[in-house]
Amino acid sequence: MIVPIVRDGVLQEWAIIELQGNLEFHSKNSSDKCFIGDLYYEKNDTPVLIIGMHILHGKELVLPKPLAVLEKKTSDETIGTEYVVNAIVKKKLVFKGRPKPIVADSTLNKSL
């Protein structure tokens, strides 16, 4: 999965997210774009992915060879097909561990 990385509201770069296992969800939305979760960076630049009520901690790696994100365009003015480079991907975010559930502190409920 290739996603844009936005920090402080500014698009900085694109990255590949690598997850272990399957990511399954059921959506009635027919569009290609769908919300999966939130991606954050801790103060030590460790990526954190929150999907529903689960959290994953990962690490950021540099790809040995950059990849290009291409968009296929066809028009009547040019003969054939044209590919436009939208971005260059230089990093990947690897999440190897199993997701951990986010559990609320049960002691808070007892004091109420």
JOSUL-V509210 format. One record per run of one state. SS is the DSSP state (H for helix, E for strand, C for the rest). FROM is the first residue (numbers start at 1). LEN is the number of residues. Records with the same first field share a line. If there is no record, write none. Layout:
BEGIN
SS->FROM-LEN  FROM-LEN
END
This chain:
BEGIN
C->1-1  8-2  20-18  42-5  52-2  58-1  75-6  96-4  102-4  111-2
E->2-6  10-10  38-4  47-5  54-4  59-16  81-15  100-2
H->106-5
END
